[in-house]
Amino acid sequence: MLTLECPYCGVKAEETELTPGYEAHLKRFGPGSSDDDFESYMFARKNPKGVHFERWRHAYGCGKWFLAARCTVTLEVFGTYPAQLGEPPADIIAKITAKRPGWEGYK
């Protein structure tokens, strides 16, 4: 079972206590954007085999949204961090690159 630590309240929660919010760090497009950009934002999502950055909500805890870096193959969690950050923290990137030397990097 997937276990994530909420960066706000510090509770290690199993996935049954969390609500998935899917892909993190999306570039949002709204009014005034092109149809292609808006369609891409609404419907196109990465579905990688490997490292992925996701949004999660601590639904049965503090209720806050946070972000997680994990491997979709092994369910290994590299870390969690507040949803307000625009990109993954350096320590999480370092953990990923230490375990996955050929990793292409964030974005």
N, C-alpha and C positions, 0 to 999 in steps of 0.2 A: 504494500500500500504506500502511496505517496505521502510523505510527511514534510510539511513546510513550516518554518518558524516565522511567525508574524513579527516584522521589524518594529512594530509599534508597541505591542503589549508583551512581546517576548515569549509567547506561548507556542510550543511545538504542536501543531494541529495536523491531524490526519485529513485526507482529502474529503472525508464525509462532513467535516466541519467547515469546509471552504466552498466557495462558488467560483468556478472558472470565468475569467473575463477574456480569454483567448489572447491573441497576439499583443505584445507590448510595443511601445515606441512607434506607433503608427503616425504618419504624417496625415493630418486631417484636412479635408477639403470641404468647403461649404458653399454658400451663395457666392456667385461670381466666378467660380472655378469652371474649368472646361468639363464637358460631359465625360470625357475619358478619365480625367483626374478623379471626378466624383465617383464614377463607376468603380475605379480601381480601389478607392478608399472604402467603399461600401462592401464590395464583394471579393476582391482579390486578397488572399491571405497566404502567407508562407506556411508550408507544412513540411518542415525539414526533418530529415532523418539525422538526428544529432542534437547539437546545442540549440536551444530555443529560449527566447525571452517571452514570458507570459504575464498576464494580469490575473490576480487572484483577490478574492474578497474573504476576509475572516468573518463569514456569515454568522457562525454560532459563537462568536467571541466579541471583539471590539467593534466589528462591523466595518473596518476600514479596508480600503483597496491598497494592495502592495504589488510589487513586481518580483518575479522569480526567474532565475536562470537555471535550466535543467536540461538533461539529455532525454530526448524522446524515445531513445532505444533502451537505455538502462534504467531510466527514472532517477539517475544520480542528480542530486540537487547541488549546484555550485554556490548558491546563496540567494538571499532575498534582500530587498531594499525598498525604501519608500517610493510610492507612486509618483511623487512630485519631481523626482530626478529625471532629467532629460535623456540620460544615457546610463548604462551600467557603471557602477563604481569600479575604480581601478583594481581593488583587491579581488573582486569577482572575476574580472577579465584575467588577472594573473592566475587565479585558480584554474580557470578554463584552459589557458595556454600551457600551464604546467602539466595538465593531464592529457591535453590534446595538442601536441606540438605542431601539427599541420593545420590547425584550425584557421579558417579564412578570416576570422575576426568579426566584430560587431558590425551590423548593417550589411 
